[in-house]
Amino acid sequence: MRPVRLSRRLVLEAPERTADGAGGHVTSWTARGTLWADLRPGAGRTRDGGEVSLARAGCRIIVRAAPPGAGSRPEAGMRLVDGARVFSIEAVADHDARRRFLTCFAFEETAV
């Protein structure tokens, strides 16, 4: 297994739903903190969406572990942001047996 190198600074954001006054809701993103991460790219694919095609690339993002329930612990449904790049988190699991790190299984979508 490759050693973990936390060399990228990412912002952890959580979704926040608020009423829009018309019976629906608006989702905004609230920063939960900054995490140092090891970003490991995975496979990608392109999907034709009519006028706009979407490129979707999976990746594994390794961060330092935080206890369950802590505001700095990533969860499915949150996202990690690096400037204009947004990584949506689908799942989170322990990276090693000692539980020192977490692996976030995420994807990045961009219009092409």
C-alpha positions in Angstrom: 0.0 0.0 0.0 1.3 3.4 -1.0 2.1 5.8 2.0 -0.4 8.5 2.7 0.8 12.0 1.8 -1.5 14.8 2.9 -0.4 17.4 0.5 -3.6 19.0 -0.8 -5.7 21.5 1.2 -9.5 20.9 0.6 -12.5 22.6 2.1 -15.2 20.3 3.5 -18.7 21.6 2.8 -22.1 20.3 4.1 -25.4 20.9 2.4 -27.9 23.1 4.1 -31.6 23.2 2.9 -33.7 26.3 3.4 -37.2 27.0 2.4 -37.6 29.1 -0.7 -41.0 30.6 0.3 -42.9 28.8 -2.5 -43.2 25.3 -1.0 -39.8 24.1 -2.1 -36.3 24.4 -0.9 -32.9 25.8 -1.9 -29.6 23.9 -1.1 -26.6 26.0 -0.1 -23.2 24.8 1.0 -21.7 25.6 4.4 -17.9 25.3 5.0 -17.1 22.8 7.9 -13.4 23.4 7.8 -10.2 22.7 5.9 -8.7 19.2 5.6 -5.3 18.1 4.3 -5.8 15.3 1.8 -4.1 12.8 -0.5 -6.1 12.8 -3.8 -5.9 9.6 -5.8 -7.5 9.7 -9.2 -9.6 6.9 -10.6 -11.4 5.9 -13.8 -13.6 8.4 -15.6 -16.3 8.3 -18.3 -18.3 10.7 -20.5 -22.0 10.8 -20.7 -23.9 12.5 -23.5 -26.6 14.8 -22.0 -28.0 16.2 -25.2 -26.7 19.7 -25.6 -24.1 19.3 -22.8 -21.9 16.2 -22.2 -20.7 15.4 -18.7 -17.3 14.0 -17.8 -17.4 12.1 -14.5 -14.2 11.0 -12.8 -14.1 8.9 -9.7 -11.4 9.4 -7.1 -10.3 8.4 -3.6 -9.5 11.2 -1.2 -7.7 10.2 2.0 -8.0 12.5 5.0 -7.0 12.3 8.7 -9.7 10.5 10.7 -12.1 12.4 13.0 -14.5 10.8 15.5 -18.0 10.0 14.3 -20.3 13.0 14.8 -17.4 15.5 14.7 -18.0 18.5 12.4 -14.7 17.8 10.6 -15.6 14.2 9.7 -16.6 13.8 6.1 -19.9 12.0 5.3 -21.8 10.8 2.2 -23.6 13.8 0.7 -21.0 16.3 1.6 -18.3 17.6 -0.7 -14.7 18.6 -0.8 -13.7 21.7 -2.7 -10.3 22.7 -4.3 -10.7 26.1 -5.9 -13.1 25.6 -8.8 -13.0 21.8 -8.5 -15.8 20.1 -6.5 -15.6 16.4 -5.3 -19.0 15.0 -4.2 -18.6 12.3 -1.5 -20.5 9.1 -2.1 -19.1 7.0 0.8 -16.6 7.1 3.6 -14.6 4.2 5.1 -11.7 3.6 7.4 -8.5 3.6 5.3 -6.4 1.5 7.6 -6.8 -0.9 10.6 -5.6 1.6 13.1 -8.3 4.1 11.9 -5.8 6.9 11.5 -7.2 7.9 8.1 -10.5 7.9 6.2 -11.0 7.2 2.5 -13.7 9.3 0.8 -15.0 7.7 -2.3 -15.9 10.7 -4.4 -16.5 11.9 -8.0 -15.9 15.1 -9.9 -18.3 16.1 -12.7 -17.5 18.7 -15.3 -19.4 19.8 -18.5 -17.5 19.2 -21.7 
